[in-house]
Amino acid sequence: MMFSTMIKNRTAVFASLIAVSCMNETPIELAPLTEQKSKAIIEMDGMKFRDLNGNGALDPYEDSRVDTEERITDLIGQMSIAEKVGMMWIPGTGVSGTGDPMSTKEVEGPAARMPSIGATMTGKEIRHFNVWSLPTDLTLVANWYNSVQLLAEESRLGIPVTIASDPRHHFSENIFSVAATQFTQFCEMPGFAAIGDENLVREFAEVVRKEYLAVGIRESLHPQIDLATEPRWSRINGNFSEDAELTARLVKPYIEGLQSDMNNGVACMTKHFPGGGPQKKGLDPHFAFQEGQIYPGDNFDYHLIPFEAAFEANTSAIMPYYGIPTDQTEENVAMAFNKVIITELLRGKYAYDGVVCTDWGLITDVNFGPVVWPARAWGVEHLSGLERVERIIEVGCDQFGGENRTELLIELVEEEKISEARLDESVRRILRQKFALGLFDNPFIDETVVNNVVGAAKDLGLATQQRSMTLLKNEATLPLAQNSLKVYAKNMDSATVAQYATVVSNPEEADVAIIRLNTPWVPVDTKNFFAAGFHHGDLDFKGEEKEEILALLEKVPTVVDLYLDRPAVVPEISEQAAALIANFGASDQSVCEVLFGNTAPEGKLPFELPSSMQAVEEQKADLPYDSKDPLYEFGFGLSYPE
């Protein structure tokens, strides 16, 4: 049957297939078992099975009653080299609002310049994708996802697709954390560490799981459990904390809540092994201007503690980072090329047998017009693309993130530089994940439930924004008296503040001012638009911006609300503010709810706030809470007066 005909018959088919799920008594939450549509159905012992390879017989890999390892062995035995190789790549893709996986129409962002997901599936046998931009209407995403699985069924063996995603449930839009404009909106991960409630983290993860399932996302490219020991690092907003024990305590309910029993779950790709926090000067190794991952405090093992908790929680996959563990191993080469890191530490010491997927773009340079973004092959830049692929496989990785260069791996097998048996090791791990997720028995989702599921936990999301706020200074100012003050508001929506107080247009008329500030940052490389979005650089306010802030603090008692996507350096602001409170991703409404006393801040700092940039520069990148005389220590947080 042609794919276009399959799409036309979709509505009737899905209605009939939901009934089939009741017969088999193996329903998946939000994704009822569906009968395959283009090949014959096999009935046996009162059950219906999909004939994925179309041979008219029930093969072991098609039979949900058979042991998973036997199913995998059977399937691997039927796969060609090209099909095996295709399993080992996870490129980016975009969602076509037309629902047609062969189309790039209405795909937004960088994915619009790439081949359609359908072209990559049929041309390269790839069955794992990282979805980037999504249409505003998430029912279109669900429709597209089912269309992708329909197309996968038309392949020789009917191997289903796994869709993965970076975080989509947080307040602000920073690197690798897409603003939650459609999904339930929570604080960022340091906010959960500020609250420190394991049950809340589990509840959050369960919301993410249900909302991901509703649109077909079955693998999370998170949690990120690096430690924020170098306060200038640009990815701290994705971490929990600089404290290894706190991070370890919270990562377990995160993974358990997302993965659930796997058949109802979302596989977690935990990152970035063995901990990406101690970057020299905080410069991120996505880019050639990075200066290495350093351990001046001889504290390498400290950064492994959260990963040990992730292993205990049976994380489905691990992603190594780009950085070079400077002088920690035999060779100063990046993690995914590093035999000591992958073979000896991850596969050896920790006996990890889940999927190991490289971070994105280790093989191929990216051209941005006149600017070339080099592949992140730090330490092995001299190797060809072919040699990089060989090295990554040899050290024990299974998948190549952000790449689709299947021809390189096929060439290595044909030249007998990589054995088919070695391919089988990685393919087995990847297939084990797909079988655990139930994708071979049920890759489809119910398109009618999306709007009932996504965004349904709004109150919980708002609660995390508010509870995580951390009170650092309070000169008998907070909470503010509601409906009785004249307030001057800066960097806030005046209409929102007007729900709580009388808003005035200049500070001289005000009883109190409220100003919202973001932790400072400076673009490092503006020629590369991607690099320009990373929050690098100094953490203190400077020049005219600082003078304007301090001038306001001198005119009127001022409440300063500070967004901490990295630790800020604010000694003068702290000294002159009437009150200083931190947030980790919060709307103006949430901030007002706390400032005006409708709810109380509960947060404790998940990382210290240094007293000066000199203290930042003198501390050791791999040690937690070690800056000299911090302005506010790790774990600090005040309560409102009773």
Buried (B, 14 or more C-beta within 10 A) or exposed (E): EEBEEBBEEBEEBBEEBBEBBEEBEBBBBBBBBBBBBBBEEBEEEEBBBBBBBBEEEBBBBBBBEBEBEEBBBBBBEEBEBBBBBBBBBBBBBBBBBBBBBBBBEBBBEBBBEBBBBBBBBBEBBBBBBBBBBBBEEBBBBBBBBBBBBBBBBBBEBBBBBBBBBBBBBBBBEBBBBBBBEBBBBBBBBBBBBBBBBBEBBBBBBBBBBBBBBBBBBBBBBBBBBBBBBBBBBBBBBBBBBBBBEBBBBBBBBBBBBBBBEBBBBBBBBBBBBBBBBBBBBBBBBBBBBBBBBBBEBEBBEBBBBBBBBBBEBEBBBBBBBBBBBBEBBEEBBBBBBBBBBBBBBBBEEBEBEBBBBBBBBBBBEBEEEEEEBEBBBBBBEEBEBBBBBBBBBBBBBBBBBBBBBBBBBBBBBEEEBBEEEBBBEBBBBBBBBBBBBBBBBBBBBBBEBBEEBBBBBEEBBBBBBBBBBBBBBBEEBBBBEBEEBBBBBBEBBBEBBEBBBBBBEEBEEBBBBBBBBBBBBEBBBEEBBBBEBBBBBBBBBEEEEBEEBBEBBEBBBBBBBBBBBBBBBBEBBBEBBBBBBBBBBBBBBBBBBBBBBEBBBBBBBBBBBBBBBEBBEEBBBBBBBBBEEBBBBBBBBBEEEE
